[in-house]
Amino acid sequence: MRIAPILFAAMLVSPLATAEIYRWVDPQGNVHFDARPRPGAEQIEVRPQVVERDDATREREARTERFFDARRQEQQAADQTASEAHARREQECSQLRRELSRLSRGGRYFRADAKGDRVYYSDEEIGAAQRQLASRISQNCS
């Protein structure tokens, strides 16, 4: 399967590598280059340029690549942390909204005292709890 893309790429590149370039001079003495032959044009051999890098250049490129890899990893870690914090905040907000909804529906709410007996909340305590939940929701949840 991998041979097909390589052959396709080689077929595309090979005409470029063997492209024929012609040089000719017009009657005014201007030099022109063209891919089509003209009367009196001479063919020019064009060779691809090979760039050699020295050890210092290769080391600089490797350092740069390591730097950008580290930056990408830092960015991915920051994105992951932000995503987890957002998920925690959304979960907390959902829980706060459920509690506020439960309190708004009414009913009798109680807590257990030190002896294990039920101590029922007063209407004022329930109202204060609703206000506190609404305040937390408005501050922390968008």
C-alpha positions in Angstrom: 0.0 0.0 0.0 2.8 2.5 0.8 4.5 1.9 -2.6 1.6 3.5 -4.5 1.9 6.9 -2.9 5.7 6.9 -3.3 5.5 5.9 -7.0 2.9 8.6 -7.5 5.1 11.2 -5.9 8.1 10.1 -7.9 6.1 10.4 -11.1 5.1 14.0 -10.2 8.7 15.0 -9.2 10.5 13.3 -12.1 9.2 15.7 -14.8 10.3 18.6 -12.7 13.7 17.2 -12.2 14.2 16.6 -16.0 12.4 19.8 -17.1 13.8 21.3 -20.2 14.7 25.0 -20.0 15.7 27.0 -23.0 17.7 30.2 -23.2 17.4 32.7 -26.0 18.2 36.2 -26.8 15.7 38.5 -28.6 16.7 41.1 -31.3 17.1 43.8 -28.6 19.7 41.7 -26.8 17.5 40.7 -23.8 18.0 37.2 -22.5 14.9 35.1 -22.0 14.3 31.7 -20.4 11.3 29.5 -21.4 10.1 25.9 -21.2 9.3 25.8 -24.9 12.0 25.7 -27.5 12.4 28.6 -30.0 14.4 29.0 -33.1 18.0 29.8 -32.0 17.4 28.8 -28.3 19.9 26.6 -26.5 18.9 24.0 -23.9 20.2 24.6 -20.4 20.8 21.9 -17.9 19.2 22.6 -14.6 20.3 20.6 -11.6 18.5 20.6 -8.3 20.3 22.5 -5.5 21.6 20.3 -2.7 21.9 22.1 0.6 24.5 20.7 3.0 24.2 21.5 6.7 27.2 21.5 9.0 27.1 20.0 12.5 26.4 23.3 14.2 23.4 23.9 11.9 22.0 20.4 12.6 22.5 20.8 16.3 20.7 24.2 16.2 17.8 22.6 14.3 17.6 19.8 16.8 17.6 22.2 19.7 14.9 24.2 18.1 12.8 21.1 17.5 13.3 20.0 21.1 12.2 23.4 22.3 9.1 23.4 20.1 8.3 19.8 21.2 8.5 20.9 24.9 6.3 23.9 24.2 3.7 21.7 22.5 3.7 19.3 25.4 3.4 22.2 27.9 0.5 23.6 25.9 -1.2 20.2 25.8 -0.7 19.8 29.5 -2.2 23.3 30.1 -5.1 22.5 27.9 -5.7 19.3 29.7 -5.6 21.0 33.1 -7.9 23.7 31.9 -10.3 21.2 30.5 -10.3 19.2 33.8 -10.9 22.4 35.8 -13.8 23.4 33.5 -15.3 19.9 33.9 -15.0 20.1 37.7 -16.6 23.6 37.8 -19.5 22.5 35.5 -20.1 19.5 37.8 -20.0 21.7 40.9 -22.4 24.2 39.3 -24.8 21.4 38.3 -24.8 20.1 41.8 -25.4 23.7 43.2 -28.3 24.1 40.8 -29.8 20.8 41.8 -29.6 21.7 45.5 -31.2 25.1 44.9 -34.0 23.4 42.8 -34.6 20.9 45.6 -34.8 23.6 48.2 -37.1 25.7 46.0 -39.6 22.8 45.7 -40.3 23.1 49.4 -40.6 20.3 51.9 -39.2 19.6 55.4 -35.5 19.5 55.7 -33.6 18.4 58.7 -30.2 17.6 60.1 -29.2 15.1 62.8 -27.9 16.5 66.1 -25.3 15.0 68.3 -27.8 12.5 69.8 -29.0 11.5 66.3 -32.3 13.2 66.6 -33.8 15.2 63.8 -33.6 19.0 64.0 -35.8 20.6 61.3 -34.7 23.7 59.5 -36.8 26.8 59.9 -38.1 28.8 56.9 -35.5 31.5 57.6 -32.7 28.9 57.5 -34.0 27.4 54.3 -34.2 31.0 52.8 -30.7 31.7 53.9 -29.4 28.5 52.3 -31.3 29.4 49.0 -29.7 32.8 49.0 -26.3 31.4 49.7 -26.6 28.8 46.9 -27.9 31.5 44.5 -24.9 33.7 45.3 -22.4 30.8 44.8 -24.1 30.0 41.4 -24.0 33.7 40.3 -20.3 34.0 41.3 -18.9 30.7 40.0 -21.3 29.6 37.2 -21.8 31.4 34.0 
